[in-house]
Amino acid sequence: MNPTIAMITFRAMLGRKRALLLLGLPLLLVVLSLILRATGNNDLDLSSHVLHNFGLATLLPLLALIAGTGVIAPEIDDGQIMYVLTKPIPREVIVVTKLVVAIILVTIFAVVPTLLAGLVLVGTTAQVTPAFTIGVLAGGVTYSAVFVALGVLSRNAVTIGLLYALVWETLLGSFAPGAKSASIQQWSLSLIDALTEASSVTSTVNLPLALTLMALVAVAATLLATFRLRSLPVASAE
């Protein structure tokens, strides 16, 4: 990691309009949880569905998209990446630093709110809250790596990421049997399913396969981003 790059990236992410999105989405989850708890609509099944459909399936991919693409794509688009590329800093250090920043942001704005929402709704009953917290964290790491790579590879990273999150993950990944094996959401759900006793949480993806795929995709995306950044001419960032 490079502390200077990390500090500049944090400052840029938290100083832009993205910060409002990073804060607004998790607040909705926490507020919804408080309302459900206050009205007595926080049984185990409903709480699991809220954490799954709002926390894992909606909040996590959107926040990871905002964080993952936001830490590097704008710098490439406006040419600011030139100042980093001209320094004697290995490209893999730049990518890993950006990825770590994205993961930290996802942890703060997605994992922690999921933990808080789970505690408000069901506490630690049936290990639902710890399971979803760990599952969202694991999925967040994978999503972040994919979206950082996408931010390096394409100027249309946000659009492509939205299509992936909304079409593939939400629609095909939830209903098409073949697509489930290629869904980060389903891989995360497999881990959650293994950690909780709640019968309403189920996944059709085998846990060892899910863990293997999450690790492989995260590593492959990081290597791909590094390779692409190495081949990015400094002149193209002007």
TASULUR-V839657 format. One record per residue. N is the residue number from 1. SS is DSSP state (2 for helix, 1 for strand, 0 for the rest). Layout:
# TASULUR-V839657
<<N/SS> <N/SS>>
This chain:
# TASULUR-V839657
<<1/0> <2/0> <3/2> <4/2> <5/2> <6/2> <7/2> <8/2> <9/2> <10/2> <11/2> <12/2> <13/2> <14/2> <15/0> <16/0> <17/0> <18/2> <19/2> <20/2> <21/2> <22/2> <23/2> <24/2> <25/2> <26/2> <27/2> <28/2> <29/2> <30/2> <31/2> <32/2> <33/2> <34/2> <35/2> <36/2> <37/2> <38/2> <39/0> <40/0> <41/0> <42/0> <43/0> <44/2> <45/2> <46/2> <47/2> <48/2> <49/2> <50/2> <51/2> <52/2> <53/2> <54/2> <55/2> <56/2> <57/2> <58/2> <59/2> <60/2> <61/2> <62/2> <63/2> <64/2> <65/2> <66/2> <67/2> <68/2> <69/2> <70/2> <71/0> <72/0> <73/2> <74/2> <75/2> <76/2> <77/2> <78/2> <79/0> <80/0> <81/2> <82/2> <83/2> <84/2> <85/2> <86/0> <87/0> <88/0> <89/0> <90/0> <91/2> <92/2> <93/2> <94/2> <95/2> <96/2> <97/2> <98/2> <99/2> <100/2> <101/2> <102/2> <103/2> <104/2> <105/2> <106/2> <107/2> <108/2> <109/2> <110/2> <111/2> <112/2> <113/2> <114/2> <115/2> <116/2> <117/2> <118/2> <119/2> <120/2> <121/2> <122/0> <123/0> <124/0> <125/2> <126/2> <127/2> <128/2> <129/2> <130/2> <131/2> <132/2> <133/2> <134/2> <135/2> <136/2> <137/2> <138/2> <139/2> <140/2> <141/2> <142/2> <143/2> <144/2> <145/2> <146/2> <147/2> <148/2> <149/2> <150/2> <151/2> <152/2> <153/2> <154/0> <155/0> <156/0> <157/2> <158/2> <159/2> <160/2> <161/2> <162/2> <163/2> <164/2> <165/2> <166/2> <167/2> <168/2> <169/2> <170/2> <171/2> <172/2> <173/2> <174/2> <175/2> <176/0> <177/2> <178/2> <179/2> <180/2> <181/0> <182/0> <183/0> <184/2> <185/2> <186/2> <187/2> <188/2> <189/2> <190/2> <191/2> <192/2> <193/2> <194/2> <195/2> <196/0> <197/0> <198/0> <199/0> <200/0> <201/0> <202/0> <203/0> <204/0> <205/0> <206/0> <207/2> <208/2> <209/2> <210/2> <211/2> <212/2> <213/2> <214/2> <215/2> <216/2> <217/2> <218/2> <219/2> <220/2> <221/2> <222/2> <223/2> <224/2> <225/2> <226/2> <227/2> <228/2> <229/2> <230/2> <231/0> <232/0> <233/0> <234/2> <235/2> <236/2> <237/2> <238/0>>
